[in-house]
Structure formats: structure tokens, C-alpha cells
Amino acid sequence: MADEEESELSEKQKIDIAKWFLLNSPPGEIQFVAEDVKAVVNDDILYEEAASEAFPLYNKSHMISLEMPGGIGDVLVTSFGELRGTEYLDPRTAHVAVVDHIKQT
């Protein structure tokens, strides 16, 4: 083992590992995990790529609830209410919310 040459992880491997940690964050804790992942990856471009792929999947799988702009209600981020990549329908108010998945706003 000690004789094996250690090699640097590829960018794809770093992104995949970062996504794994983000997607396996405990419910409601992804922002805290994201801070740690960003510090470990230590590359903003790689982190942004991993986050842009992981956060939408995490948000939809955990069906997070976000406040609508103007305080008119809340929208559930689910695959059922998804209209386009970042647009979600609130069926109670018939409003469409544009969601920033990473900031969760």
C-alpha cells in the first residue's frame, strides 16, 4: 500500500464526490454540508458545477417548501409542480415561483 503511487483525483471524480456528499446531506442540512464541501474542493468552478447538478435533485427529492415572493404563500419544490428547470407552480394560488436551487430562495 505504501509503495502505491498516490494520484490526484480528476475533476470529474471531485465533482462526483462533491455531488454525493450534497445529495446525501441530512434533511435541511444541505447548506451546512455545502459550506464544508466547498472548503474541501477548494475550487469554485468545480463546486458550482457539482452544486448546480446536486441542489435541484436534493430539493425535489426532499420536497422543500419555499416562501413565494411577496409572501403570497409557499411553493413545494417537487417534480410534480415543476414547469421548467427553475419554475414551480403553486396550485393553491396559481402562481409560478422561480427557484434558485442553490440559495433555496
N, C-alpha and C positions, 0 to 999 in steps of 0.2 A: 504494500500500500504506500509506504513512504517513498518508494522508488518511482511510483507513477508520477508522470508529469501533470501538474495541475494546469488546466487551460481556462482561459477566460470564457465566460458564457457568451453566447451570441446574443445579438439584440432581440431576436425572436424569442429565445429562451427567457431572457429577462422580462420581456413583455408577457409571455405566458405565465411565468411565476407570479408577476405582479397581479395579473388578472385573477389567478387562482386565489391569492390572498384576499383580493377585493370581493370576489364572488362568494367566498366562504366566511365573510365577516358576520358576526352575530347580528341579529335583527337590531336595527337602529344604531349600529356602531361603525358603519362603513366610513364615516368621515374621520373617525379616530384612526382606523386601520389605514386609511388613505394617507394620512399625515406620515405615519411610520413607513409605509411603502415608498412614498415619495423621497423620504430621507435615505432609505436603503438603496433605492435605484440610483439616486443622485444624478439623474439625467431628466430634465424637464420634458424633452421631446418623447422619450420612451414612456415616461409616466403618463403624459397626456394621451398617448396612443392606447395604453392599457386602460386608463380610466374611461376614455370615450367608448371603449368596447364593453367594459365591465359594468359601469354605472347603470346604463339603461336596462341591462339584463337583471341586475340586482334589484333595481327599483320596481320593475314589473313583477319579478318573482316574489317579492315581499309585499306587493300591493301597497306601496306607501301612499299616504294621504298628504296632499299639499294644499295650502291655502290659495284660493283663487285671488288674482289681483283685484284690489278694491274691496276685499273682504266679503264678496258675494256668496261665498261658500267654499267648499273643499272639493278637490278632484282626486279621484283614485287613479293612480298610475298602474294600469293593468293592460294586458294585451287586448282585452275586450273593449276598452274605451279608447284605444289608440286609433287615431285617424291617419296620421303620418308620423314620421320619426320622432318628432317632439311635440306633437299636438294630441291632446286628450280631451274627450268630451265628458262634461258633467251632465248626465241625463236629467238631473233634478232641475237645473237652471237652464239647460240647453245652451250653455256657454262652452267655448273651446278655450282651453288653457294651453299656453306654450310653456313647456317644461325645460328647464336647464337641468339635465340629469346629474351633472357633477356637483353643482351648487345646491341641488334639490330645492329649487325655487320655481 
